[in-house]
Amino acid sequence: MLTFLAIYDDYNVISAHTPAMSQTEKDPSTELEALEAKLDTLIAQFNQVKNENKSLKVKQDALVKEKAKLLEKTTLAKTRVEAMIARLKAMEHDS
């Protein structure tokens, strides 16, 4: 199995024996450097998005827990208010 470097080396050997490149042709090492730069950029963007996603999941989990607590408090408050109203109505009927 040929590796990329073997193919690249073969290309350099071949290109060394061919006439100079025209202006429309690109130097393979320049193309390789450009691809490496693009790959580095993509890797950096991937890592940034991955970290942002992780952070957002942590925040979402915290918000879901906070929402559950607030719903529980709201339900408890509603139950207490309904009980107070029922007692007030009962006191009204007794007097």
C-alpha atoms as one frame of an Amber mdcrd trajectory, in Angstrom:
protein
   0.000   0.000   0.000   1.413   3.382  -0.963   1.454   6.104   1.595   0.805
   9.739   0.898   4.479  10.580   1.439   5.571   7.889  -1.017   3.215   9.270
  -3.642   4.308  12.807  -2.816   7.992  11.816  -3.051   7.335  10.063  -6.371
   5.655  13.208  -7.644   8.626  15.340  -6.609  11.015  12.983  -8.407   8.869
  13.107 -11.527   8.403  16.863 -11.355  12.159  17.351 -10.916  12.679  15.785
 -14.330   9.926  17.728 -16.073  10.201  21.243 -17.457   9.382  24.179 -15.168
   5.741  24.530 -14.120   3.557  26.964 -15.959   1.876  29.772 -14.052  -1.444
  27.893 -14.014   0.095  24.892 -12.239   0.541  25.036  -8.479   3.482  23.835
  -6.473   2.386  20.655  -4.611   4.110  21.772  -1.432   2.166  25.058  -1.546
  -1.071  23.144  -2.061  -0.171  20.821   0.799   0.560  23.764   3.087  -2.746
  25.373   2.131  -4.600  22.126   2.862  -2.801  21.783   6.195  -3.771  25.347
   7.111  -7.405  24.668   6.180  -7.355  21.443   8.178  -5.886  23.231  11.214
  -8.617  25.870  10.919 -11.325  23.213  10.695  -9.925  21.356  13.687  -9.846
  24.579  15.717 -13.435  25.388  14.712 -14.538  21.850  15.548 -12.955  22.055
  18.997 -14.534  25.460  19.604 -17.997  24.233  18.609 -17.538  21.055  20.660
 -16.622  23.080  23.755 -19.489  25.494  23.171 -21.896  22.574  22.773 -20.666
  21.026  26.023 -21.089  24.350  27.822 -24.605  24.790  26.437 -25.580  21.284
  27.561 -24.379  22.051  31.092 -26.378  25.301  31.098 -29.430  23.508  29.725
 -29.244  20.869  32.455 -29.012  23.606  35.112 -31.996  25.441  33.612 -34.073
  22.257  33.449 -33.359  21.605  37.153 -34.181  25.209  38.048 -37.438  24.998
  36.092 -38.416  21.824  37.953 -37.752  23.513  41.309 -39.757  26.580  40.306
 -42.661  24.423  39.136 -42.579  22.570  42.451 -42.610  25.866  44.393 -45.443
  27.204  42.238 -47.509  24.077  42.821 -46.878  24.259  46.566 -47.837  27.958
  46.663 -50.996  27.275  44.648 -51.986  24.488  47.032 -51.441  26.740  50.062
 -53.413  29.634  48.547 -56.286  27.299  47.667 -56.259  25.934  51.238 -56.345
  29.496  52.679 -59.253  30.434  50.405 -61.116  27.299  51.480 -60.537  28.170
  55.188 -61.690  31.777  54.644 -64.866  30.565  52.924 -65.468  28.114  55.773
 -65.013  30.938  58.340 -67.430  33.096  56.332 -70.128  30.416  56.435 -69.627
  29.796  60.171 -70.207  33.405  61.167
